[in-house]
Amino acid sequence: MYWKGQIVTKQSRSLTLKLHNKKGQAGLVNLGTITVHAEETIASRNAVEIAFRCAHLDNKDLFSKSVVFDSKIQKSIVDMEKLHKEKIGANFILPSSRHHTHEKVLKGQLFVDRFIETKLYSFLDYMSSGFELNFMVAVDFTASNGNPRSRDSLHYIDPTGRLNAYQQAIMEVGEVIQFYDSDRRFPAWGFGGRTYDRSVSHCFNLNGSAGGFEVEGVEGIMAAYASALRNVNLAGPTLFGQVINTAADIAGHSVSSTNRKYFVLLIITDGVLTDLQETKNALVRASDLPLSVLIVGVGGADFTQMEILDADNGHRLESSLGRIATRDIVQFVPMREVHGGQISIVQALLEELPGQFLTYMRTREIIPQPITVPATAPPQDHPFVV
C-alpha cells in the first residue's frame, strides 16, 4: 500500500485504511485496518515515502460469532527504517484485556517494503536558485461594472488619484510578484468587452495591440487598463474559460523549455460566471501546469461560484468528462471582506500561493539547482518571506 500526501492533508493528521490481500481484494474476509498518524517535526526538512506489507494475518470471519480482538503495532520512523534495512518484520500485539493480563505476540507481521527519504525544499530555496513567478492579469469589462464615467461604477477613474477596486488589486498584487519576475513584462488581458472591431471578446489584449499582450511593469498594466476603459465598451457575459486557457497555453509552452518558471494569473471580476463548467474544465486542465489563479471579487455580487472554484472545502474540481483536478490552483478573495480589515487583499490572495507552487514542484520532482550568478533576494517585507 502506497500513501503519498493523504495523511498530512487531513485535519486529524490520521488515515485509516482497510487491509487487503495480495490481489488487492478484501471480499468478505476481515483483514483488519491500519491507522497511520503524522506528527510534525519543525527541525526536519525531510519527507518519507513508505510501502507496508503484512503477512500471516489471522482471517476474522465477519459472520463469526466469536469475538474479534484488535491487534496493534506502534513503530516510529526510525523503527520502520530499521525494519526496511534489515528486511525483517515486526509482530502485531494483542493488547491486554480483562481476560488477558499480558500482551500476546501474534504471528502476524508488518514489513516495510519501501522506505524512501527525500529532502523538502522551501519556497525560498526555489526562488533563491533562479525560479521565477511570472505575473499575468485579466480584467472584467462586463456591463455589470457600471458606466466608467459614473462615480458609482467599479471602473470609475477618480481624478483625485484615489484607486478603484481594480486598480487597487493590480497595484497591490503586482507590486509584490514583480520582484519575482526578472524581465517584469506582464501579459494583460480584458474579457467581456466590445473591443476595437466592435465585437465582444472574452480575451483581448489590454494594451489594444493586435500583436502583443505584454506590458512593461505594473505601471504598464495600469496605463493599459486606463486606456482600455476609453476604447472598450462594457458588454458581457462573464466568461473565464478563454482567459484561463490562454494563460495555460503560455504556462504549457514554458514546460518544454524550462522548469524554472511558474505563472500567476490574477483575475479581477465583479460578476457571476456564465460558463461555470467551462471554467472548471479549464482549471482542471491547468492543474497539471505551472499555474495558479488568483481571483479578486469586487462589488457586492453573489460570489458563491467563486467559492466553488476555490475548492477550499477539500473537493477538487471535476471536468465535464469526469477528470479530477490534480491539485487546487485557485485562491478567491472578495475585496469587501478584507477592505479596512486586519489583513490586506494581497496577503489574503497570496496566502496559498507558496503551497500551490511547492505542490507542483514536489509532485514533479523538480528541485532547485545551483546557479552560477547570485539571485536577487526577494525583499524581506513581502508576504512570501516568513
N, C-alpha and C positions, 0 to 999 in steps of 0.2 A: 504494500500500500504506500502510495506516494502522496504527501501533502506539501503544498507549497503556497504560502500566503493565506491559507484558510484559517489558521488559528489566530494570528495576531489581528485579523480584521474583525473578529468577533468581540463584542463588548465584554464578555466574560473571560476572554483570553483562553477559552477551553473548547475542545472539539471532541465529541463522542461519536464513534463510528461502529457499525456492526462488523464483526469479523466474518470473513468469507473463507471458503475452501480454496484449493489451488486453482480451481476452474472459475473462481470469482463468483460462485453461487452460494447462497445461504440456504435456500429451499425451506423445508420445514424443520431443519436442524438448528437448534440454538447454539451457536458457537461463541456467544457472549459478545461483549463490546470492549472497545479500548477508548480511554479518555486521555487526551494529552492537554496539559496546561502549560501555558507560556508565562515566564516571568522575565521582566525587562532588567537587563544589566547595563547601567548607564555607561560604565567604563568600556564596554565591549563594542567593537565595530565589526564583529563577525556574524555571519548567518550560517546556519547549519541545515542541510537537507538530509533527511533520514528516511530510509526504507526499512520497515519492520516486517518480520515473518514469524509466525507462530507454528509450533509443532507439538504433536502428541496431546492436543486438547481433548478433554472429555466431551463427548457428544451428550447434550442435555435435551431429551425429547420434550418438545413444547407441550405435548399432551400427557406427559408422565405425571403420575400422582405423587411422585417423590419430590422432596424439597430440593430446589436448586440453589446452591450457595454461590456467591460472587467471589471468585478468586481475584487476587490483586497482585500488582508488581509496581514498585516505585523505584525509578532509577534517574540519576542526574545525567546531564550531558557528558560529563567525564566518564561515568559508568558505561554509557552507551558507546562512547568512542572505544573504550577498552573491550567491550563485547565484540565490536566490529574488527578491531585489530587482532584479537586472539581467536576470532571465529568460534566463539562459544556462546551458549545460550544461558539465559537466566531463568530459573524456575519460578512459576507462579506460586503464590502463597494463599492458603485458605485461612483467613483471619480467625482468631479465637472467638468463641461464642459461649452461650450458656452451657452448651453440651461439650464443648472442647476448650479446655483451659490453655492449650498451647497451639501455636500456629502450626499448620500442616503444610509441608512442602509437597507440591503436586508434581506429576511427571510432565505436565505441560510446560513448554519453554518459549521464551521470547528471544528471537535472533535479530541482529542488526545487519541486514544485508548490504546496506549502503550508508556511508557517512561522509558527506562532503561539506567541508568548511570553506566559506568564501568571505572575503573582506567586503564590507559595506562602505561604499564611498558616499560622502555627503554632497549636498548641492554645491557647496563652495569648492569642494575638490574638483568638480567638473568645471565650474566657472573659472577657477584659477589656472586650469590646464588648457584654456583656449576654447571651451564650449561657449556658444552664444545663444541668446534669446532674440529672435527676430520678430519685431512688433508689427502687427497689421491691424487696421481699424476699418469698421464698416458702420455707416451712419444711416439711420432710419429717415427717409424722406416721404413718409406716408402722410396723407392729408389730416389724419387724426392729431398731428402735432399742432395744428392751427396755423393760420397765416403768419409767416415770419415777420410781416410788418406790424402785427398786433403785439402789444405788450403782454397779452395773455398767452402768446404762442411759446411753446417749448423751444422753438428755434429763434426767438427774438434776440437780435444782437443789440445789446444795450450800449448806447453811445457813451455812457459814462465809464465803460470798461468792465462793468460787472459781468461775470461769466454766466452764460446759461448752463443748464444741466449737461448738455452735450459737450460744450467747451470745457467744463469742469472735469468731466470724466476723461476726455482726451488728454488734458494737461496733467492731471494727477497720475494717471497710469503711465502715460508716455514718458513723463519726466523720470520715472523710476526705471522702466525697462530699457530706455535708450542707452543707459550706461552698460548694458549687457549686449549691445549690438555695435560692432566695430565701425560699420560704414554709415550707420544712422540714416539709411534710406528705407522708408517705410511704405509698403503698399497701402493705399487708402481708397475705399470704395463707398458708394452710396447705394441704397436699394429702395424700391417703392416710389421712385420719382419719374416724372416725364422729362426726359433729357433733351439734348440739343436737337435731336432729329424728330422730336415731338412724340416719340414712342415711350411707353412705360418700360423701365428697365429695373431688374431686380439684382443687378450687379454692374454698376457703371463706375468709371474712373472718376474719383472725386475731383481731380485737377482739371477735368474736361478734355484731357488729351486722348486722342484716339489710339496712340501707340504705346503709351507708358502709364502705369498706375502708381509708380513710386514717387514720393515727395521727399524733400530734404528736411529731416528733423521734425520734431514736434511742431515747430513754428510753421513748417511746410504743410502739415496736416491742418493746422488752424486756418491758414490762409486759403487752402483749397476748400475747406468747409464753408468759409465765409463767401468765397466766390461762387460755389455751387448754389448757395441759397439765393443768389441774384440771378442765376441762369437756369435753375431746375425748378419745375413746378411740382408741388407736392401732389402725390396721387395715391397709389395703393394697388393691391392689398399688401399685408405684411408677410413677406416670404423670406426665410433664412436659407433655404436649401442651396440656392445658387451661389451665394456668398461663401458658405461653408465649403462647398465642393471646390470653388476656385482656390480658397486657402489650402485645402487638402491637396490639390494638384501641385501647388508650389512646394508644400512640405514633402510630397511624394517624390518630386524631382530631386530634392536635396539628398534623399536617402541613397540614391545611386552614386552620388559624387562624394559625399562626406557624411560622417556621423556626428559632426561637431555643431550642428545647427538644430535648434528646437524653436518652433514657431508659436506665437501667442496672438490669437485673433480676438480683438475687442469689438463686440457688437453693442451698440447703444440704440435702444428702441423704446418706444412708448406704447406699443400696441399689442394686441392679441394675435397670435400666429394663425395664419390661414392654412399653412402647409405643415402642420404638426408632424404627420407621419413622414413626409418627405424630409423634414429636418432631422427626425430620428434616423432615417436611412443614411443621411449624410454624416451624422455624428458617429453612427456605428462604423461606417467605412473609415472615418477619420481616426477612430480609436486605435487603429493599427499604425498610425503615422506619428511623427514627432510634432504634435499639435495639441494645444489647449485652447479652449474657447471661453473667454470671459464675457458675460452678458450683464450690462447695466440697464435696469429698468427705470425710466424717468416718467414723471407724471403720476396720475392716480389710477391707472388702468388695473384690471384684474390680471395679476401675473401668475396665476395658478399653473399655466402651461410651462412657464419658465422653471418653476419648481420641479416639474416632471422631468425636464431636460437635465436639471442639476443632478438628479439621481442620488441625493444625499440620504434617501431612505434605504439605501442598500440594494435597490432593484436596478440593475443595469438596463440600459435602453435596448430595445429589441426592434430590429428592422421589420419591414413588411414581409420579408422572406423567412423570418424566424431566426435570423442571426443575432446573437447577443454581443453587445459591445465588449471588447477585450478589457477595457478599463474606463473609468469615469474621467472625462476630459473637460467637463463643463463646471463653471462656477458662476452662479447667478446672484446678484445683489440688487435689490430695489433701492434706489437712491433715497427715497423718502424714509427708509428705516435707519439710515446711517447719518443723514443730514443733521448736523448740530449735535451728534452724539459723541460718545467717548472714543469711538473708533472711526477712522476716515474711510472713505469709499475705496481708496487704494489698498488699505490694509485688509479690508473685508474681501476685496476681489482677489488679492494675491495670496490669501491665506493657504489655499490648497495647491497653488502652482508648483512649489518645490517638490511636493509629494507626487504630483502627476508627472513631473519631469523625471523623478527618480524611478518611479514605477516603469516608465517607458525604457529607461536606460538599463535597469536591472533585469527586466524580463528578456531583453535582447542581448544581455551580457556585454554591453558596451561599457568599457571602463575608461577613466581618464588616462591620457597618455602624456608623458612629459613633453614640453615644448622647448625649443631652443632659445626663444626670446621671452623675457618676463611678460606675463599677462598683466594688464591693468587691473589692480584690485578694485572691487566694487566699493562704492562709498559706504562707510561704516554706519551711516544713519538711515540706510534703506531697509525696508521691512524684510528683505530676504536674509539679512545678516543678523543672526541671533546668537 
